[in-house]
Amino acid sequence: MIQSFEAYVTAALFDRSGKAAFALGDGTVRFEDGAVVQAHDGAVLSACIHPSGEGLLTGGDDGRVVWSRASGPLEIASLRGKWIDSIAASAESKLIAFAAGRELHVRDVADPSFARTFQHEKTVAALAFDPKGRRIAVATYGGAWLWYARIADQKPTKLAWAGSHVAVAWSPDGKFIISAMQDNQLHGWRVADEKNMRMGGYPAKVKSLAFMSKGNLMATSGANGVVVWPFTGSTGPMGKQAAEVGYEESAVSTFVAGQPNGNWVAWGFDDGRVRACDLVGQKVLNLKEEKGPPITALSMTPDGKRVAWGDEDGAAGVAEI
């Protein structure tokens, strides 16, 4: 399935049912079965799967957070005049977190009256829940800040590292936090003792990272293929070398997706191609060989059998592995 939505693809995600949904720059959410929801009056800037596993949560440049299902949209929050640049949700804690400027907001899908707001010194660039959905890591200028999602009055743990941090992820065991930086490198911290991990050598900025293989591996974009870091043992990637899979001299990977409990990884290039590989067999599959605009969104079903992608100009598709 390949089609053109004629709007920037912000996210391509699979919900609990295994069906793909696409969040677009024209404010719509479009489902694989053909349903279209006008979620925002403006562009969708961020998206994730709802904690229930049904439909998408999106943040827009209209300041709204919206839950879109095939049946229609439901407004979760509204901050008029703000941009919702990042959003995350936890199926474990049923919490939703979203960023607007220097503020981090938290909501509870089971309690409409619950609301928390946490202030930062600089703009929030990205956020991620820990595996249990109790803590939130925020990527910002100068490092990552950690908050307990439900506690109103608290001082955050500040993991400092000079520079602009633009993406963030927790390892599935909760022991490590990894951020992508503006200057073509990753940085990591071991949560227990805040020990720093420098992870450099990238030819381009890392825009996407994904843990896979039960947390034993982490895949990233930002190179001529997909970069895979080992995360086994108590030291994670410290002192270890990354491997690069699917090297392509003429292109740079822009987005990656991994199978959480398996060995399949998929990635998209800045020339529009999409590939996948079983890291055990090392066989690379061409899921989309036609060249085009850069891939801006990518995801994989947990069973590793389907990949959804979207590009800068609005082309999108679902490929079978």
FENGIBEL-V205481 format. One record per residue. N is the residue number from 0. PSI is psi in whole degrees, -180 to 180 (* if undefined). OMEGA is omega in radians with two decimals (* if undefined). NEAR is the number of other ideal C-beta (glycine too) atoms within 10 Angstrom. Layout:
# FENGIBEL-V205481
[[N,PSI,OMEGA,NEAR] [N,PSI,OMEGA,NEAR]]
This chain:
# FENGIBEL-V205481
[[0,118,3.03,10] [1,131,3.11,11] [2,166,3.13,12] [3,125,3.09,11] [4,-9,3.10,19] [5,33,3.06,11] [6,144,-3.13,20] [7,131,3.13,19] [8,106,-3.14,26] [9,-38,-3.12,21] [10,145,3.00,24] [11,112,-2.97,27] [12,154,3.03,22] [13,130,3.08,21] [14,-174,-3.05,19] [15,-30,-3.12,13] [16,-11,-3.11,12] [17,4,3.11,12] [18,144,-3.11,18] [19,148,3.04,24] [20,142,-3.05,27] [21,128,3.07,28] [22,132,-2.90,33] [23,162,3.14,27] [24,-10,3.08,20] [25,8,3.10,16] [26,0,-3.12,21] [27,158,2.91,19] [28,125,-3.08,29] [29,130,-3.07,22] [30,155,-3.09,18] [31,-31,-3.12,19] [32,2,3.08,10] [33,-11,3.13,7] [34,141,3.14,16] [35,129,3.11,13] [36,126,3.06,24] [37,95,-3.01,13] [38,-35,-3.00,29] [39,152,3.01,27] [40,77,-3.00,11] [41,-160,-3.06,15] [42,148,2.91,18] [43,125,-3.11,30] [44,-24,-3.08,21] [45,155,-3.12,22] [46,153,3.03,25] [47,170,3.08,22] [48,139,3.09,20] [49,149,3.14,22] [50,-27,3.12,21] [51,-15,-3.07,14] [52,-3,-3.11,12] [53,120,3.06,15] [54,-178,-3.06,27] [55,145,2.88,26] [56,132,-3.14,28] [57,149,3.00,33] [58,140,-3.06,30] [59,171,3.07,24] [60,4,3.00,17] [61,5,3.10,21] [62,12,-3.07,18] [63,149,2.96,22] [64,126,-2.99,24] [65,138,3.01,27] [66,116,-3.12,23] [67,125,2.95,28] [68,169,-3.12,18] [69,-26,-3.12,17] [70,-15,3.12,10] [71,-180,-3.10,12] [72,153,3.03,19] [73,123,3.14,15] [74,128,3.11,10] [75,-38,-3.13,19] [76,157,3.11,16] [77,124,3.08,12] [78,82,-3.03,18] [79,137,-3.14,7] [80,-4,3.14,8] [81,161,3.01,19] [82,133,3.11,18] [83,90,-2.97,28] [84,-22,-3.09,18] [85,145,-3.13,23] [86,146,3.11,25] [87,158,3.14,22] [88,154,3.14,24] [89,120,3.07,22] [90,-26,-3.09,14] [91,-46,-3.09,13] [92,-9,-3.11,20] [93,27,3.12,16] [94,153,3.06,24] [95,136,3.08,24] [96,141,3.11,25] [97,154,-3.06,27] [98,142,3.05,29] [99,105,-3.09,21] [100,-121,3.13,16] [101,6,-3.07,13] [102,141,2.97,15] [103,126,-3.14,24] [104,143,3.13,20] [105,136,3.08,24] [106,157,3.12,22] [107,121,-3.08,17] [108,-22,-3.13,18] [109,-9,-3.07,10] [110,94,-3.10,10] [111,-21,-3.11,9] [112,-12,-3.09,6] [113,130,3.09,12] [114,135,3.05,12] [115,145,3.08,20] [116,128,-3.12,11] [117,132,-3.06,22] [118,145,3.10,10] [119,159,3.14,20] [120,-31,-3.14,10] [121,174,-3.11,14] [122,139,3.05,15] [123,121,-3.11,25] [124,-32,-3.12,22] [125,162,3.14,22] [126,158,-3.14,25] [127,141,3.04,22] [128,151,2.98,24] [129,171,-3.04,22] [130,-28,3.14,16] [131,-5,3.13,12] [132,20,-3.09,19] [133,-30,-3.13,17] [134,155,-3.14,23] [135,130,3.02,26] [136,134,-3.12,26] [137,125,3.03,26] [138,128,-3.13,27] [139,180,3.13,24] [140,128,3.12,16] [141,-1,3.09,16] [142,-151,3.13,21] [143,138,3.08,26] [144,139,-3.14,25] [145,130,-3.14,19] [146,145,2.90,22] [147,123,-2.90,16] [148,-32,-3.02,22] [149,-13,-3.04,15] [150,125,-3.03,12] [151,-55,-3.06,10] [152,112,-3.09,5] [153,160,2.98,12] [154,131,-3.09,7] [155,155,2.91,18] [156,126,-3.09,15] [157,113,3.08,15] [158,105,-2.96,23] [159,138,2.93,11] [160,123,-3.03,16] [161,139,3.09,10] [162,179,-3.10,14] [163,120,-3.14,17] [164,126,-2.94,26] [165,-10,3.08,18] [166,156,-3.08,22] [167,147,3.09,26] [168,146,2.98,22] [169,145,2.96,22] [170,151,-3.08,21] [171,-21,3.08,19] [172,-1,3.10,16] [173,6,-3.04,15] [174,-21,-3.06,17] [175,149,2.98,24] [176,131,-3.13,25] [177,134,3.07,28] [178,149,2.99,30] [179,140,-3.05,27] [180,164,-3.11,21] [181,-26,-3.00,13] [182,52,2.95,10] [183,42,3.06,15] [184,165,2.99,17] [185,158,2.96,26] [186,146,-3.13,23] [187,161,3.06,25] [188,141,2.91,24] [189,120,-2.97,18] [190,-39,-3.03,20] [191,-42,-3.08,10] [192,8,3.11,6] [193,25,3.11,13] [194,134,-3.09,13] [195,149,3.06,13] [196,118,3.08,20] [197,129,-3.06,11] [198,88,-3.02,23] [199,-159,3.11,10] [200,11,-3.12,14] [201,139,3.08,20] [202,-15,-3.11,9] [203,169,3.12,14] [204,137,3.10,17] [205,114,-3.11,25] [206,-14,-3.00,18] [207,140,3.05,23] [208,150,-3.06,22] [209,131,3.05,23] [210,149,-3.10,22] [211,-179,3.07,25] [212,49,3.14,23] [213,33,3.10,15] [214,2,-3.13,20] [215,-16,-3.12,16] [216,150,3.00,22] [217,127,3.13,28] [218,144,3.11,26] [219,159,2.98,26] [220,-170,3.04,28] [221,11,3.13,23] [222,-173,-3.13,22] [223,-1,3.01,17] [224,-149,3.04,21] [225,132,-3.13,30] [226,132,-3.08,24] [227,121,3.13,21] [228,140,3.04,22] [229,140,-3.14,16] [230,27,-3.14,25] [231,151,3.08,13] [232,177,-3.06,10] [233,-16,-3.10,9] [234,-2,3.12,15] [235,-131,-3.09,24] [236,0,-3.05,21] [237,125,3.12,16] [238,8,-3.12,7] [239,159,-3.13,15] [240,144,3.05,8] [241,157,3.04,18] [242,152,3.09,13] [243,129,-3.08,13] [244,141,3.05,18] [245,39,-3.11,21] [246,134,3.11,12] [247,110,-2.99,16] [248,-32,-3.00,6] [249,3,-3.06,9] [250,160,3.09,19] [251,135,3.13,19] [252,138,-3.10,31] [253,-24,-3.08,25] [254,143,3.12,26] [255,158,3.02,27] [256,143,-3.10,28] [257,159,3.07,26] [258,114,-3.00,25] [259,-43,-3.08,15] [260,17,-3.12,13] [261,-167,-3.00,18] [262,9,3.11,17] [263,138,3.04,22] [264,144,3.09,26] [265,152,3.11,30] [266,153,3.09,33] [267,149,-3.10,30] [268,166,3.07,24] [269,-4,3.05,19] [270,13,3.02,16] [271,-7,-3.13,21] [272,154,3.13,20] [273,134,-3.13,24] [274,164,3.09,24] [275,156,-3.12,22] [276,138,2.93,22] [277,113,-3.03,16] [278,-15,3.07,20] [279,-49,-3.12,10] [280,-17,3.11,8] [281,13,3.12,9] [282,126,-3.14,9] [283,128,3.11,17] [284,139,3.06,15] [285,104,-3.14,12] [286,-31,3.05,21] [287,108,-3.06,20] [288,-21,-3.13,9] [289,135,3.11,11] [290,157,-3.12,11] [291,-158,3.12,14] [292,163,-3.13,16] [293,143,3.04,17] [294,129,-3.08,29] [295,-10,-3.09,24] [296,144,-3.09,25] [297,141,3.02,27] [298,164,-3.11,23] [299,143,3.05,26] [300,152,-3.11,18] [301,-29,3.13,13] [302,-2,3.08,13] [303,19,-3.05,21] [304,-16,-3.11,14] [305,146,3.11,20] [306,131,3.05,29] [307,142,-3.10,27] [308,161,3.05,30] [309,158,-3.11,30] [310,-179,-3.02,27] [311,-31,-3.08,17] [312,1,3.06,17] [313,0,3.02,19] [314,143,-3.10,20] [315,158,-3.14,24] [316,169,3.03,19] [317,128,-3.12,20] [318,144,3.08,20] [319,136,3.07,8] [320,*,*,17]]
